[in-house]
């Protein structure tokens, strides 16, 4: 079995810090040609972006794709809402999730797969401040344990 080449273009690291990730989906995204060229150059930002459902369609909002420098008249608004491409049953599951209290749709990363731009979309639940502190404390404790083990094995 051949492994598919995935080229990650942008990640939303803040999402993993601010949310508990319940489930992830891979979605296509409806783009224009100059937007794809700009994404290939890495001029995209997922920070503060989110997804929402309207009329049984999923849209991503707040994703900034810088205008392509060499494409003047075909450039789109950098912050326009873009439609995500999912199967109907996946959209129905997402509608069920978002109707539950406290769950939201957050894009985690943007990548190329077989030449197509894909978005990893997560169903997420917001973390409270004490949850974030617990994560930081656990990470620090793990780092300290690893350091001590390394010193002991010398």
N, C-alpha and C positions, 0 to 999 in steps of 0.2 A: 504494500500500500504506500503510495507516495504522499508525502506531507506537503500541504499547501503552503506556499510562501505568503506570509502576511507582513506587510510593511506598515508599521505603526507611524502615523503622522502626528497625532496630537493625543494627549492624555489629560484627563480631568482628575489630577491627584487630590484636589480639595474635596471631591465628591466622596472618596473613600474615608477621608478624615471627618466629614460632616454627616455621613449617613451610614446606616447598617444596610448592606446590600442583601436583599432577599432573593432575587432571581435576575438573570440577565438574558437579553435577547439580542440577536444580530439583525440589524435592519439595513436595507438599502436606503439611499437618500436621493431625492430628485434635485439635480443641480444643472447649471448651465455650463457650457464649455469653458468659459474663462474662470469659473469658480473651481473647476477640476484642475485647471492649470495652476491656479494659485495654491490649491491644496497640495499639489505635487511639490511645490516650492516650500511647503511647510508654513504657509502664512495663514494659519487658522488658530483660533483660540476657543476652547470649550468652557473656560471659566464662566461661572454665573449663567450657564445655559441650562435649559430644562425642556422637557417634552410635555405636550398636552394633547388631549383628544377632543376633536370637534367633528360632529356629524360622521361618526365612525371612521375618522381618518386621524392619523397621528402626525403631529407637527413638532418640529424642534424650534425653539425660540431662544434668542440670546447668543447663538453661535456666531462668532465674528470671522468672516472670511474676507481678508484684505483684497481690494480690487487688484486685478491682474494688470501689471504695469504696461504691458504691450497691447492690451486690448481695451481701447478707449470707449467705443460706442456700445460694446456688448456687455460692459460691466454692470453688475446688479448692485442693489443696496447691500452693504456688508452685513447688516444685522437683520435682513428680512427673514421671515419664517419660512422654513423649508419642510416639505412633506417627506415623511419617512415611509418606506415601503415595507409592509409586513403582510403576512397572510391574515385572512379574515378571522380565523380561530385565535390567532395570537392577539389581534386587536380586541376581540371579545374578552380574552383573559385579562388584558391590560385594563379594559373598562371595569371589570370586576375588582381588580386590585386598587385602582384609583378611587373607586367608590368607598373603599374601606378607609376609615379615618387614619390619617397620619402617613399614608403611603403616597409616594410621588414618583415620577419618571425622570431619571437623570442620565444623561449621556456620560459614559466612562471613557471611551476612546474612539478615535476616528482612524481608520486604517484602509489600506488597499488590499483586496483579496481577488485574485484572478483579474486584475486590472480595473475592478469596480470599487468605488468608495463605499465603505460600510461603516455603520455606527454601532458600537456596543451600548445598548440601552439597558439600564438597570431599574428594577422596581426597588425603591429604597425607602427606608424609614429614618427620619431625622434623629440624630443623636442629641442628647442633652449635654450640658457642660461637664457633668460629673462622668459621663461615659467617655468623653474625650480625654479627661484627666486619667481615667483608668487605663485607656489604651496607651497613653504616653508612659505611665508608670510601668505597665507590663513590658513595653518595648525597652525601657531603661533597665529593668530587672534582667531581661533576657540578654541584653548587651553585657551587663556586669557578670552574669554567669558564664557567658562565652569567654570573656576576658580572663576570668579566674581559671577556667578549664585550660585555656591556652597557656597561662603562666605555670600551671601545675604540670603540664605535659612537657615543659622545656627541660 
